[in-house]
């Protein structure tokens, strides 16, 4: 591992049933924003671990085996009587994915016991990652905020995923307050400004400034698809252009961006350089099929220019 950099991620582990592929009703690709980022962080050379829950079912066993084989630590993955999640994915004419997520699945039922929370207090991490989708259930949301009160970590990274109807102004507001690094896309920031700040602001730079200053963030990231990413800190702002690539599958590209960005940031690199790494990682995954496709560190290094 590179200087033993460690990241802990809280969120969903799901399986996709891809409708263009036939919609078989069977698990085809494993994913979930947090898990995708966890796998890519591990392959980039970090120690990565997940906090989540899997069902006591056949799919849960299959998932656990995949997580273990990926090298992602399972210490904080618990079991639930709710089923492991299988979602359906469709694509619009631009190739952008849309997700149909069933209610009451295992990642809605994340809970850590006192022994696990005590262990968390004794550990240290370079980054902690969580998203907004995973907070749709009260139980998982309460567990997340309990974890945030125990964990020792300088970089608290919130990945905004606005999947109607699984978010509220309260969830978004609290998530941004407990974070110091936030990532969202150029459509989500308009919604966040409206819901949490009660403003109608469509000028991107001004919207970013409003969010950054109101929530006292260290870093705000706004991704713009293949165009690249805009970053802002209290001292500076900039645009990092995307990497041109022949796109195979856009699912998980944003999660790969998060992994690349956090990898470089935890190594002490600047925001702009970390954004470049994030863009390269996102393009690399978009050039492949599946959100966590098989690839070697050598293949990744050749692409990234290491």
N, C-alpha and C positions, 0 to 999 in steps of 0.2 A: 504494500500500500504506500502511496505517496505521502510521506510524513504522517502516516496514520490519521489522515483526515477522516472524520466520522460524521455521518448524517443519519438522522432518524426521521422517518416519514409516517405521517398519520393519514389514513385514508382507505379508499375502497380497492378491493381486488375483485375483478369481474371477468366474465367470459362474454365474448361477442358472438352473436349469430348474424352474419352478414347477409342482408337481404339480396343484394345483387348476386351473391354467390348461391342463391337458391332458397335462403331462409329455411333451413332444415329443422330448426328448433333444437339443434344440438350445439354444444360449445365448439367454436372454431378457433378463435384467437383469445388469448388471455390479455387482460389490460387493466384499465383503471388508472386515472391520472397519477396518483401517488405511487402505485406499483410500477408503472412505466418509468417514472423518474428514478425510483429506487434501483431498478435493474440497470439503467444507463449510468447512474452514479457508480454503481459497483464495477461496471465494465470500464469506466473511466479511471478506476484505481482507488476509489474511496471505500471505506467500510460503510455499508448501508444496512439499515434495519427497518422493519415495518411494524407499525401498530395498526392492527386490523382484527377482523373476526371472520372465520369461515364456518360454513355449516357442517353439521355432523352427517354428511351425505357423501355419495360417491364423488360428486364434483368437488366437494371440499377436500377430499383426500388427494384427488388429482391436482388441485391447486396447491396444496401444501407441498407436494412432491416437486412441482414446478418451481415454487419459491425457493425451496431448499437447493435444488439443482442450479438455480440462478446465482447462488452465493449470497442471497439476501438473508440477513439474520431474522429468525422467527421467534425470538425470545418473547416478544410482546404481541404475538398473534394468538388470539384466544378462539374458543369454539362456541358456537351458538346453536340453539334448536331451530333457528330460522334458516331457510335454504341459502346455499351459495348462489350468488347473483349471475343470472344469464340475461343479457339485454339484447335488443335488436338494433341494428345499425343500418340506416339508409343514407343515400347521398343525393344532393341536389345536382342541378346541371353544372355547377361550378366545381363539383367534386367535394363539397363540404359535407361533413357527416352530421346526421341527426340521430339522437339516441332515444329509444323507448325503454325506460328503466322501471322494472316492476317494484311494487311497494313491499315493505316488510321482508328484507333480505338480511343476510348475516352481518354486513357492515353497518346496518342500522342498530346493531346490538353490541357495540364495542364497550367493554368494561374491563378495567384493570383493578386487581385487588390491592390491598394495602402493602403486601409484600412486594408486588411489582412497582408500585409507586415509590416505595422506600428505595428500591434498587435504582430507579430513575434518578432519585436525588443524589445518589453516590456516583453516577456516571457523568461524563461531560461530552458534549458534542460540538462540532463546528457549525452545524446548521440543523434546524428543525423545520420540516416542511409540512404544511397542511393545506387543505382546500376548503371550498365552501359547500360543494355538493354533499360531502360526507356529513355535514351538519344538519341534514334534513330531518333527522330523528332527534328527539330531545335527549335520549340516552347517550348516543354517540357524541352529541354536542356537549353535554355536561362532562363526559369523560375527557374530551379534548381540553376543555378549560381547566379541568383538574390537573391534567398533565402539564399544561402551561404554567401552573402555579408551583410545580415541582421541578421542572427541568432546568438545567443549567446550560445556557446556550446564548451566544452573542448574536446569531443570525436567525431570526424568526421569519420564515418565508411563507407568505400566503399566496396561493394560486387560486385566483377567482375563476370559478366555472359557473356561469349563470345558465342553469338548466331549468326552465319553467316546468312546473310550479315550485321547484325545490329550493327557493330562497326567499328571504324577507329582508326588509330594511334593517331590522334588528340584528339578524345574523350577519349581514354585510358590515354593519357599523361596528359591531363588537369584534369581528374578525380583523378589520383594519386597525382598530385601536390596539390589539394585542400583538400586532406584527411590527417589524421595522423595515421589511422588504416585501413589496407587493407586486404581483404580476397580473395583468389583465390584457384583454385585447382592445382594439380601437372602437369596438361597438359597446363592449361592457362598461367602459369608463363613462360613457354618456348616461347609461342606466344608473350607475353608481352615484354620479353627481346628482341626478334627479331624486333618487330614493333616499340617500343619506344626507345630502347637503341641501336638498330642496331647491336646486338651481337648474335652470335650462341653459346648459353651456355646451355648444357644439364645436367650439374652437378647441382643438385637441390640446395644444400647449397650455391654454388657460385652464382647461379642465384638469390637466395633470397638476398644474401649480396649486389649484384649489385643494385637490386630494392630498398632495404631498404635505402642504402646510397645515391643513386641518388635522390630519392624523399624525403629524410630526414624524414622517417616515424618513428613514435613512436613504432608501432607494425606491423609486417607482419605475416599473417597467411596463411599457405598452407595446404589445406585439402587433404587427400589421401584416400578418400572413407572409407571403413570399417576398414582400417588399423589405422586410427587416423589422427592427425594433427601435423604439424611442426610449431613452432612459433619462431620468431626472434625479438629481440629488439637491439638497439645500444650496449647494455651491455652484452647480453646473448642470447642463443638459446637453444631449446630443442625439444624433440618429446614426444607427449602425445598419448599413444596407444588408439585405439578405444575400443568400448564395444561390445562384441559378442552378437548377437541377431538373432532370426529367422525373417528374413526380409519378410515383407508383401508388402511394397511399398516404393521405394527409393525417390519418388517425394517429395520434400520439406524437406528432411533430412538436407541438407546444410543450409537451412533457419532456421531450428530449432537449428542447431549448432550456428548460429549467435546470435539467441535470448539467448541461454544459456550463451554464452561467454559474451555478453554485459550486461546481468543481473548481473553476478558476478563481472565483471570489474567495473560497476557503483556502486556496493556495496563496492568497495575499495579492492577487492581481487587481488592477483597477476595473471600474465598472464598464468602461468602454471595451477593454480587452475581454472581460467576461461575457459581454454581449456578443462579441465576435465569435467566441467559442460556442455560445448558445445557438447562434444562427447556423454555424457549421454543423453542429450536432443535429439541429432540427432538419436541415437539408439532407443530411446523411440518412436519417430515418425516413423522411418523405420519399427518398429514392428507392425504398424497399417496401415489401409487402408486410403488413402487420406492425403494431405499435412496439413490439419487442422482438424483432426478427433476430435470427441467429447471426452473429458476426464475431469475428475474432478481434482481439486487441490490435493485432498487426494490421488487419484491414482497416480498422477505425483509425489507427495512427497514420496510415498512408493517406486517408481521406482528409484528416484534420491537419496534416502537414507537420506532424511532430518530428 
